[in-house]
Amino acid sequence: MNKEKLQSILDNYNSLESKLRDPAILSNQQEITRIAKEKNEISELAGLIRSYFTTEKNLEESQELLDSGDQEIAEIAEEEIKQLKEEKNNLPGNQRIVEVDPGKFRKLERLRD
């Protein structure tokens, strides 16, 4: 699964959160129940995706610091990169890539670029 698919899942989750605050939807109990259920089904996945994206962003920023040319900063960045790579490999969701399949998670493969 690529980053675009992961972002799409996260966007869907954010959209569901917004809908649950929409006054037009708040008046329809059946719709609230449906949206809340769907949001609940992908809530764990959304958290894993956020953690994955945050770690990826931090890795990119540390790599830029490593390439900055400043030896002292590069040493700090190198250590941070090691820690972030370990963190990325140990993310609970990194052991599987999940696909939303009518609200259920299905094990596919490790998160990799």
C-alpha positions in Angstrom: 0.0 0.0 0.0 1.4 3.3 -0.9 1.5 6.6 1.0 -1.4 8.0 -1.2 -3.6 5.1 -0.1 -2.6 5.7 3.6 -3.3 9.4 3.2 -6.7 8.6 1.6 -7.6 6.5 4.7 -6.5 9.2 7.0 -8.5 11.8 5.0 -11.6 9.6 5.2 -11.2 9.4 9.0 -10.8 13.2 9.3 -13.9 13.6 7.1 -15.9 11.3 9.4 -14.8 13.3 12.4 -16.0 16.5 10.7 -19.3 15.0 9.8 -19.9 14.1 13.5 -19.7 17.8 14.3 -22.0 18.9 11.4 -25.3 20.3 12.8 -27.2 18.9 9.7 -26.0 15.4 10.5 -26.5 15.7 14.3 -30.2 15.8 13.7 -30.2 12.4 12.0 -29.6 9.7 14.6 -29.2 6.9 12.1 -26.6 8.8 10.2 -24.7 9.6 13.4 -24.7 6.0 14.3 -23.5 4.9 10.8 -20.7 7.5 10.8 -19.6 6.8 14.3 -19.4 3.1 13.6 -17.4 3.7 10.4 -15.1 6.1 12.3 -14.6 3.6 15.1 -13.7 0.8 12.7 -10.8 2.8 11.3 -9.8 4.7 14.4 -6.9 2.4 15.3 -5.6 2.4 11.8 -5.8 6.2 11.6 -3.6 6.5 14.7 -1.1 4.1 13.2 -1.0 6.0 9.9 -0.4 9.3 11.8 2.4 7.7 13.8 3.9 6.4 10.6 3.7 9.7 8.8 5.1 11.6 11.8 8.1 9.3 12.0 8.7 9.6 8.2 8.6 13.4 8.4 11.0 13.4 11.3 13.3 11.1 9.4 13.3 13.4 6.4 14.1 16.4 8.6 16.9 14.6 10.3 18.3 13.5 7.0 18.3 17.2 5.9 20.3 18.1 9.0 22.7 15.3 8.4 23.4 16.7 4.9 23.7 20.2 6.2 27.5 20.2 6.3 27.8 21.1 10.0 29.7 18.3 11.7 28.2 18.8 15.1 24.6 18.9 13.8 25.3 16.0 11.5 26.4 13.8 14.5 23.2 14.6 16.4 21.1 14.0 13.3 22.8 10.7 12.7 21.9 9.5 16.2 18.4 10.7 15.7 18.0 8.9 12.4 19.1 5.6 14.1 16.5 6.1 16.8 13.8 7.1 14.3 14.5 4.1 12.1 14.2 1.8 15.1 11.0 3.6 16.1 9.6 3.2 12.6 10.4 -0.5 12.6 8.8 -1.0 16.0 5.5 0.8 15.2 2.7 -1.6 16.0 1.2 -1.0 12.5 4.5 -1.5 10.8 4.2 -5.2 11.3 1.3 -5.2 8.9 -0.1 -3.0 6.3 -3.8 -2.9 6.7 -6.6 -2.3 4.2 -10.0 -1.1 5.1 -12.3 -3.9 3.8 -15.8 -3.0 4.9 -14.4 -1.7 8.2 -12.2 -4.8 8.9 -8.4 -4.9 8.9 -6.7 -7.4 6.7 -3.0 -8.3 7.2 -1.1 -7.8 3.9 2.6 -7.0 4.4 5.0 -4.7 6.3 4.8 -1.0 5.7 7.6 -0.2 3.2 8.1 2.5 0.6 
